[in-house]
Amino acid sequence: MRRLVFLGPPGAGKGTQAVLLAREQKLAHLSTGDMLRAAVAAQTPLGQEADGYIRAGRLVPDELVLRILKDRLRQPDAASGFVLDGFPRNRSQAEALERISPVDAVVSFEIPNEILVQRLSARRICPKCQSVYNVESRPPRIPGRCDLDGSELVQRPDDLPEAVATRLDVYAKATAPLLDYYRERSLLRPVNARGTPEEVALQIRALVHGTP
């Protein structure tokens, strides 16, 4: 099982787990946000096209994101498999992905909303190096200061409790049909995302090795 999609609401830990699994299994970690930023930074033709939308404050169209993804899948590190993090986000994107590459399994991070609100509300970011902390589970050594560069940590506006609740509601409405889509194809693999990163990683490892 080498071609995986990780799905989960904001704060479920899918990004952390995608990085860990990709490193361990020598798979490409594919995040659409990272791919867009890399394409823009490299000023590839697709990146220049995406940059036009970003500078105008518009969403990059699905068709362009898929072209960038298709281009990324041609790179050597993706030949042995990939972990696709946070994409697709809806059924039409899932159907388009199917035309680009088959998927072996879709890992769905299951976690109650109240835990997510608590997690995200406690998150703090270093504006300089982008290190992420949690004032409850992973606090900095000096309260309010980044361990790496001493910058004052900030809370993103979309991590405020009321904003988190809205984000979770949007995710649930957009993703429910997508979960059904993958469930109908016997590709959905739920994991309990309530535990520590180490506990969740063990579940994912067992799932990856235990599924043909």
C-alpha positions as CSV (number, residue, x, y, z in Angstrom):
1,M,0.0,0.0,0.0
2,R,2.1,2.9,-1.3
3,R,-0.4,5.5,-2.6
4,L,-2.2,7.1,0.3
5,V,-4.6,10.0,0.9
6,F,-4.8,11.5,4.4
7,L,-8.1,13.1,5.2
8,G,-9.0,14.9,8.4
9,P,-10.4,18.1,9.9
10,P,-8.1,21.0,10.9
11,G,-6.0,20.1,13.9
12,A,-6.5,16.3,13.5
13,G,-2.7,15.8,13.0
14,K,-2.8,14.6,9.4
15,G,0.1,16.8,8.4
16,T,2.4,15.6,11.2
17,Q,1.5,12.0,10.5
18,A,2.0,12.4,6.7
19,V,5.5,13.8,7.3
20,L,6.4,10.9,9.7
21,L,5.1,8.2,7.5
22,A,6.6,9.6,4.3
23,R,10.0,9.8,5.9
24,E,9.7,6.3,7.4
25,Q,8.4,4.6,4.3
26,K,10.5,6.7,1.8
27,L,7.4,8.1,0.2
28,A,6.8,11.5,-1.3
29,H,4.8,13.8,1.0
30,L,2.5,15.8,-1.2
31,S,0.8,18.8,0.3
32,T,-1.1,21.0,-2.2
33,G,-0.1,24.1,-0.3
34,D,3.6,23.1,-0.4
35,M,3.4,22.2,-4.1
36,L,1.8,25.5,-5.0
37,R,4.5,27.5,-3.0
38,A,7.3,25.4,-4.6
39,A,5.9,25.9,-8.1
40,V,5.6,29.7,-7.5
41,A,9.0,30.0,-6.0
42,A,10.6,28.0,-8.9
43,Q,8.7,30.2,-11.4
44,T,7.7,27.2,-13.4
45,P,5.0,27.9,-16.1
46,L,2.4,26.4,-13.8
47,G,3.8,28.3,-10.8
48,Q,3.5,31.6,-12.7
49,E,-0.1,30.8,-13.6
50,A,-0.9,30.0,-10.0
51,D,0.9,33.1,-8.7
52,G,-1.4,35.3,-10.8
53,Y,-4.4,33.9,-8.9
54,I,-2.7,34.2,-5.5
55,R,-1.6,37.8,-6.1
56,A,-5.2,38.6,-7.1
57,G,-6.5,37.1,-3.8
58,R,-8.4,34.4,-5.7
59,L,-8.4,30.6,-5.1
60,V,-6.2,28.6,-7.4
61,P,-8.7,26.6,-9.6
62,D,-8.9,22.9,-9.1
63,E,-7.9,22.3,-12.7
64,L,-4.6,24.1,-12.1
65,V,-3.9,22.4,-8.8
66,L,-4.4,19.0,-10.5
67,R,-2.0,20.0,-13.2
68,I,0.6,20.9,-10.6
69,L,-0.1,17.6,-8.8
70,K,0.3,15.6,-12.0
71,D,3.6,17.4,-12.6
72,R,4.8,16.6,-9.1
73,L,3.9,12.9,-9.4
74,R,6.3,12.7,-12.3
75,Q,9.3,13.5,-10.0
76,P,11.6,10.6,-9.0
77,D,10.8,10.6,-5.3
78,A,7.1,9.9,-6.1
79,A,7.8,6.8,-8.1
80,S,7.7,4.5,-5.1
81,G,4.5,6.0,-3.7
82,F,3.1,9.1,-1.9
83,V,1.2,10.4,1.0
84,L,-1.3,13.1,-0.2
85,D,-2.1,15.4,2.6
86,G,-5.3,17.4,2.6
87,F,-6.4,16.7,-1.0
88,P,-8.9,16.0,-2.3
89,R,-11.3,18.1,-0.4
90,N,-14.5,17.2,-2.3
91,R,-15.9,14.5,-4.5
92,S,-15.2,16.3,-7.8
93,Q,-11.5,16.6,-6.8
94,A,-11.5,12.9,-5.8
95,E,-12.8,11.9,-9.2
96,A,-10.2,14.1,-10.9
97,L,-7.5,12.5,-8.8
98,E,-8.6,9.1,-9.9
99,R,-7.8,10.1,-13.5
100,I,-4.3,11.1,-12.5
101,S,-3.3,8.3,-10.2
102,P,-4.9,5.3,-8.4
103,V,-5.1,5.4,-4.6
104,D,-4.5,2.4,-2.4
105,A,-6.2,3.6,0.7
106,V,-7.6,6.8,2.3
107,V,-6.8,7.3,6.0
108,S,-9.6,9.2,7.8
109,F,-8.6,10.9,11.0
110,E,-11.5,10.5,13.4
111,I,-11.7,12.9,16.4
112,P,-14.5,14.8,18.2
113,N,-14.9,18.5,17.4
114,E,-14.5,19.5,21.1
115,I,-11.0,18.1,21.2
116,L,-10.1,19.9,18.0
117,V,-11.4,23.2,19.3
118,Q,-9.3,22.7,22.4
119,R,-6.2,21.7,20.4
120,L,-6.3,24.5,17.9
121,S,-7.2,27.2,20.4
122,A,-4.0,26.3,22.3
123,R,-1.8,26.5,19.1
124,R,0.8,29.2,18.8
125,I,3.1,29.9,15.8
126,C,6.5,31.5,15.5
127,P,6.0,34.2,12.9
128,K,9.7,34.0,12.0
129,C,10.5,30.3,11.6
130,Q,7.0,29.0,11.5
131,S,7.6,26.5,14.4
132,V,4.3,25.3,15.9
133,Y,3.7,25.0,19.7
134,N,0.8,24.0,21.9
135,V,0.5,25.8,25.2
136,E,-1.0,22.6,26.8
137,S,0.7,19.7,25.1
138,R,3.9,21.1,23.6
139,P,4.7,24.5,25.3
140,P,7.9,26.5,24.5
141,R,10.6,26.4,27.2
142,I,10.0,30.1,27.8
143,P,6.3,31.0,27.8
144,G,5.3,33.0,24.7
145,R,8.8,32.7,23.1
146,C,10.0,30.5,20.3
147,D,12.7,27.9,21.4
148,L,14.6,28.4,18.2
149,D,14.9,32.1,17.7
150,G,13.2,33.8,20.7
151,S,10.5,35.5,18.6
152,E,7.2,36.2,20.3
153,L,4.7,33.5,19.5
154,V,1.3,34.5,18.0
155,Q,-2.1,32.9,17.7
156,R,-3.5,32.8,14.2
157,P,-6.9,34.5,13.8
158,D,-8.4,31.2,12.4
159,D,-7.3,29.4,15.6
160,L,-9.6,31.4,17.8
161,P,-12.4,29.1,19.2
162,E,-15.3,30.7,17.2
163,A,-13.2,30.6,14.0
164,V,-12.3,27.0,14.6
165,A,-15.9,26.0,15.0
166,T,-16.7,27.6,11.6
167,R,-13.8,25.8,10.0
168,L,-14.9,22.5,11.3
169,D,-18.5,23.1,10.1
170,V,-17.3,23.9,6.6
171,Y,-15.0,20.8,6.6
172,A,-17.9,18.5,7.7
173,K,-20.2,19.8,5.0
174,A,-17.7,19.5,2.2
175,T,-16.1,16.3,3.3
176,A,-19.0,14.0,4.2
177,P,-19.8,13.2,0.6
178,L,-16.1,12.6,0.0
179,L,-15.9,10.0,2.9
180,D,-19.0,8.3,1.4
181,Y,-17.3,8.2,-2.0
182,Y,-14.2,6.4,-0.6
183,R,-16.3,4.2,1.7
184,E,-18.3,3.0,-1.3
185,R,-15.0,2.0,-3.0
186,S,-13.8,0.1,0.1
187,L,-10.8,2.5,0.4
188,L,-11.6,4.3,3.7
189,R,-9.4,3.4,6.7
190,P,-10.5,5.2,9.9
191,V,-7.9,5.9,12.6
192,N,-8.6,7.2,16.1
193,A,-6.8,10.6,16.2
194,R,-7.4,11.4,19.8
195,G,-4.1,10.0,21.1
196,T,-0.6,11.3,21.2
197,P,1.3,11.6,17.9
198,E,3.2,8.4,18.8
199,E,-0.1,6.5,19.4
200,V,-1.6,7.6,16.2
201,A,1.6,6.8,14.3
202,L,1.4,3.2,15.6
203,Q,-2.2,2.8,14.3
204,I,-1.2,4.1,10.9
205,R,1.8,1.9,10.7
206,A,-0.3,-1.2,11.6
207,L,-2.9,-0.1,9.0
208,V,-0.3,0.4,6.2
209,H,1.5,-2.9,6.9
210,G,-1.7,-4.9,7.6
211,T,-3.6,-4.0,4.4
212,P,-2.8,-5.7,1.1
